[in-house]
Every structure is written in C-alpha cells, then in structure tokens.
Amino acid sequence: MVESLKRLKRALCAFLLRMKIRREANAAFRYDRRLFMRNAGALHPERKAAAVSEIVMGYHVLEKGITMPHRRLGFGRDAACRLADLIDSFERRFGKGDGQVDHAASVLRAYRELHRDWPAGMERLDAFLAEHPCAAAVEPHVRRADFFAARESPFPAFAASRHVVRHFGGPVPRETIERAVSVALTAPSACNRQHARVHAVCGKRLIERLFALQGGTRGFGQDADKALVVTADLSSVRWGWERHDAYVNGGIFVMNLAYALHHCGVAHCILHWSVSPRADAEARKLLGIPGNEAIVQILACGLPPEEFDVAASPRRPLCEAMVWHGGAG
Ligand SMILES: Cc1cc2nc3c(=O)[nH]c(=O)nc-3n(C[C@H](O)[C@H](O)[C@H](O)COP(=O)(O)O)c2cc1C
C-alpha cells in the first residue's frame, strides 16, 4: 500500500513537471516569436542594420559568383544593378562611411572589371561607379598548399586562414572525415550532454537531392564528394527554457567541425538549414533522420583542387561587434 502511494506520488510529480515544462516552453516560444516579429530585419527593412544586411547579402551573391568554379560571364547582372540601387538608397538615408557598404561598392567594381568587354547592359553600373571611385575588391586566388599552410599554426593565424571553399576537386577518404568528426567531438556542450550527431551522405544522386532541398549550392554543389548533415538530439533537452539548445550546441559543434575539416585539409562549405518545414520533412525522409534529431546545418565537402578562388568576405571591425558593460573593464 505504502509502495503504491509512493509510486502514485512519483507519477503525479512527473506529470506536474511535464505540465510545467510545457507551459514554460509555450511562454518561451511566444516570447521568441514576439522578439522575431518586432526585430527581424526581413520585417523591418527600414532600419539601418537591416539595410546593411541586405547590402552584405547582395555583395555576397556577387562575390560568390566571381569566385565560383563554373563561372560564366554575364552572371548576376540584375543582382549587380539592384545592389547599386541598394547602396545609393542606403547612402541617401544613412550617409557614407560604412565599411561593409564600401566593400559592396568595391565588389561592384570588381564585377565590372571582370565584365570589361561585356557589350551592353552595364549603363546603370557604370553610372554608379562613376559616383563611387573605389578600388576593385580582391577575391583571393590561392594555391592549395598556401591555403592550408597555417594548419599547424597558433590559433589566430589558423582561424584567419579558414574559409569556406566552393571548389571541390576529388573525393575525401572516409577516414579523413572520421578523423575530423572525432576532433569536432571535443566541442563543449551544455552539461556535457553532447547533442550533436553527424549523418555523412555519399553518392552523387543522394547529395544532389539533399542540396535541391537546401537551395544554397547552385554552381558548386554538384562537385561535392560528401555532405555532412549535423543534427542535434532533442532528447537531450531537459527543460522549457532550453528551446534553443539543439541549435546552440549544434552550432558550436559545426564551428568545431569546420575548423577540424580545415585542419585535415578538407575543402568544405557550411550550408544553412533555414528551410521550410516541408523541405525539412523531406530531408528526414530522404536520409532516415529520426524526429528527435533537429537538423542544424550541412557541410559540403571535397578535396580541394590545386588552385581555387575564395570569396573575400571581409569582417566588421571589433568596435562594431563588441560592447562593454559596467565600466571601463
Ligand atoms: C549558418 C551558415 C549558413 C551558410 N549557408 C551557406 C549556403 O547556403 N551557401 C553557401 O554557398 N555558403 C553558405 N555559408 C557560407 C558563408 O557564406 C561564409 O561562411 C561567409 O560568407 C564567410 O566566409 P568564410 O567562411 O569564407 O570566412 C553559410 C555559412 C554559415 C555560417
């Protein structure tokens, strides 16, 4: 009788705890939703930071195009004109002098120089560049040996040498991938719960179908030898406020994996998984990923060719990225 009462009490406590966690999770998701709706740049394009982001995405598309393996001249003409319009509009509203916006103008000049013999349709760009007398952005062309030269260097030099690569010249041995994933498993995780999992995808057809759902590999995905799908196990999430934990821990793991791949000499490109619920469900079906694993990101991998181009992707200065609180420090 006493045992039964104890069991009943335990079951009731577990039930009440689950109710509490459900309530917390609902409140947390509502809070996130409100924050998103009030602040996401996509919904508030009039804000300066949102306008800069739109311009960064605009120049990123062109930088990618300029450095793409199967580049065909004439690419991105509409995107280039649109970027010129965005920069003009930005400078009218917020003035000149933003480093990222200045870089966007330099990318437009590099684009124009690449198309110096292009017959027509560049009038808008020429008018813009006449008003913006900047130098052309330099998109590094590197030899494989130089790109990986800092593999054993102290961390600042090693970190500065890592870049995503969209040129793949051959297959990566399975053992190399396993070595990189083993290193990536040193990533920290909340309470050491180690949420991350890696699904290694081989075979051209399967990779192609996965990338078609992802949508960010046009022009280079077809050359990838393997795709690494990083997931995080939602079973490791312990309470409602931890609603971001799969993605936070998964994201930390992805960064560690990117460094590990770079250290192992593997060319890789991190790929977003900001897809519709339908695409997410289709990817799960395609690869047999169970419902308890949240797909976090994908990495396209391959051996790098002897020489290749890398997008410059310059960073903001420290003063724009860091804020001190509570005194001089
Ligand atoms: C979360 C995330 C998602 C990304 N998604 C894509 C993508 O879909 N396609 C792509 O070509 N690059 C993608 N990238 C690569 C970024 O464009 C690249 O990391 C960025 O421009 C900085 O360049 P770097 O990594 O060479 O320093 C992604 C990177 C991250 C971190």
The ligand as an SDF file (V2000), in Angstrom:
LIG
                    3D

 31 33  0  0  0  0  0  0  0  0999 V2000
   24.9750   29.3210  -40.9140 C   0  0  0  0  0  0  0  0  0  0  0  0
   25.6750   29.4370  -42.2390 C   0  0  0  0  0  0  0  0  0  0  0  0
   24.9700   29.1800  -43.3950 C   0  0  0  0  0  0  0  0  0  0  0  0
   25.6030   29.2620  -44.6420 C   0  0  0  0  0  0  0  0  0  0  0  0
   24.9160   28.9090  -45.7780 N   0  0  0  0  0  0  0  0  0  0  0  0
   25.5530   28.9250  -46.9670 C   0  0  0  0  0  0  0  0  0  0  0  0
   24.8770   28.4770  -48.1400 C   0  0  0  0  0  0  0  0  0  0  0  0
   23.7370   28.0430  -48.1090 O   0  0  0  0  0  0  0  0  0  0  0  0
   25.5580   28.5140  -49.3170 N   0  0  0  0  0  0  0  0  0  0  0  0
   26.8600   28.9530  -49.4040 C   0  0  0  0  0  0  0  0  0  0  0  0
   27.4210   28.9540  -50.5020 O   0  0  0  0  0  0  0  0  0  0  0  0
   27.5240   29.3760  -48.2940 N   0  0  0  0  0  0  0  0  0  0  0  0
   26.9060   29.3640  -47.0930 C   0  0  0  0  0  0  0  0  0  0  0  0
   27.5810   29.7390  -45.9530 N   0  0  0  0  0  0  0  0  0  0  0  0
   28.9740   30.1970  -46.0410 C   0  0  0  0  0  0  0  0  0  0  0  0
   29.0790   31.7050  -45.7890 C   0  0  0  0  0  0  0  0  0  0  0  0
   28.6670   32.3800  -46.9350 O   0  0  0  0  0  0  0  0  0  0  0  0
   30.5100   32.0560  -45.3970 C   0  0  0  0  0  0  0  0  0  0  0  0
   30.8370   31.3610  -44.2150 O   0  0  0  0  0  0  0  0  0  0  0  0
   30.6610   33.5590  -45.1320 C   0  0  0  0  0  0  0  0  0  0  0  0
   30.4820   34.2720  -46.3070 O   0  0  0  0  0  0  0  0  0  0  0  0
   32.0220   33.8890  -44.5260 C   0  0  0  0  0  0  0  0  0  0  0  0
   33.0420   33.4210  -45.3390 O   0  0  0  0  0  0  0  0  0  0  0  0
   34.1970   32.4680  -44.7860 P   0  0  0  0  0  0  0  0  0  0  0  0
   33.5410   31.2930  -44.1180 O   0  0  0  0  0  0  0  0  0  0  0  0
   34.9490   32.0600  -46.0250 O   0  0  0  0  0  0  0  0  0  0  0  0
   35.0300   33.2520  -43.8490 O   0  0  0  0  0  0  0  0  0  0  0  0
   26.9670   29.6520  -44.7090 C   0  0  0  0  0  0  0  0  0  0  0  0
   27.6640   29.9080  -43.5230 C   0  0  0  0  0  0  0  0  0  0  0  0
   27.0360   29.7910  -42.3110 C   0  0  0  0  0  0  0  0  0  0  0  0
   27.8350   30.0470  -41.0370 C   0  0  0  0  0  0  0  0  0  0  0  0
  1  2  1  0
  2  3  1  0
  2 30  2  0
  3  4  2  0
  4  5  1  0
  4 28  1  0
  5  6  2  0
  6  7  1  0
  6 13  1  0
  7  8  2  0
  7  9  1  0
  9 10  1  0
 10 11  2  0
 10 12  1  0
 12 13  2  0
 13 14  1  0
 14 15  1  0
 14 28  1  0
 15 16  1  0
 16 17  1  0
 16 18  1  0
 18 19  1  0
 18 20  1  0
 20 21  1  0
 20 22  1  0
 22 23  1  0
 23 24  1  0
 24 25  2  0
 24 26  1  0
 24 27  1  0
 28 29  2  0
 29 30  1  0
 30 31  1  0
M  END
$$$$
